[in-house]
Amino acid sequence: MTINGPLIIVIAGPTAVGKTSLAVSLASHFNTEIISADSRQFFYEMTIGTAVPSVLELSLVKHHFIHHLSIHETYNVSRFELDSMVILDGLFNRHKIGFMVGGSGLYINAVCHGIDQLPDPDPEIRRRLKEILTNSGIAPLQNELERLDPEYAMQVDRFNPARLMRALEVCIATGVPYSALRSAMPKRRNFNILKIGIELPRELLYQRINDRVDAMMQAGLFEEARPLFPFRHLNALNTLGYKELFDHFSGLTSLEYAIEKIKTNSRRYAKRQLTWFKKDPAYQWFRPEETEQILDFISRHEAKS
């Protein structure tokens, strides 16, 4: 194949849709490497609940950003962007094509366009901030914004909780002050980008989610989560599959209820992921089994490059 300049091919979509196996197949076809843009798979203490690629899949294709951190380390999308640029420089010295795979839209956008586009609200961060506001009032939000972004804290209406929470959402999600991102322009990249979305009919996707949760429990998710319980306050562990089991370990719910909550929250997460990716018209959508059609789409893109 001849490509005018390096190309990163994004494989994105909701949880449990089949991104990993498809990406391994495609990367094997092009004899190249994969960058994981699934922020839940960064931490080596979590394997089952984050659906990390299997040992076989990891042996077939070189993956980056799988189990490269501990839950005790601080990491954010800003560092991911910088680290990815370093990885891509090396990858494009070896290959003309690379794949980026995952369901974390903010992390994908950071690589493709930089994080200078303000992210959409993160429902989980918003929930936590609202909880602080309800339980402790507006002062903790004011103090936290002063710590994370003193410049914006001097400009904002300090008694407008919506403004405070929006700025804090961006600071927490990106690791960058809100004030530094408000007027920034998208970054130019020295590689081409092709975005492929993977989807399934809702009923089939939801059934796959339910089945995968059951398979995770059978594979030992309960046992994996138990020793992590003392560290449940860490941001890395505020994630699907673990926080529901932590409620069970705390005596707040039964195990059966926790499992059902994992399924319910996973389906809601999948819906939010699809909403995020569907807003980007650059994505071309396929079903996970349409490998030949995807290869044809990549070839047609190559012909235009």
Buried (B, 14 or more C-beta within 10 A) or exposed (E): EEBEEBBBBBBBBBBBBBBBBBBBBBBEEBEBBBBBBBBBBBBEBBBBBBBBBEEEBBEBBBBBBBBBBEBEEEBBBBBBBEBBBEBBEEBBEEBBBBBBBBBBBBBBBBBBBBBBBBBBBBEBBBEBBEEBBEEEEBEBBBEBBEEBBEEBBEEBEBEEBEBBBBBBBBBBBBBBBBBBBEEEEEBEBEBBBBBBBBBBEEEEBBEBBBEBBEEBBEBEBBEBBEEBBEEBEBEBBBBBBBBBBBBBBEEEBEEEEBBBBBBBBBBEBBBBBBEBBEEBEEBBBBBBEBBEEBBEBBEEBBEEE
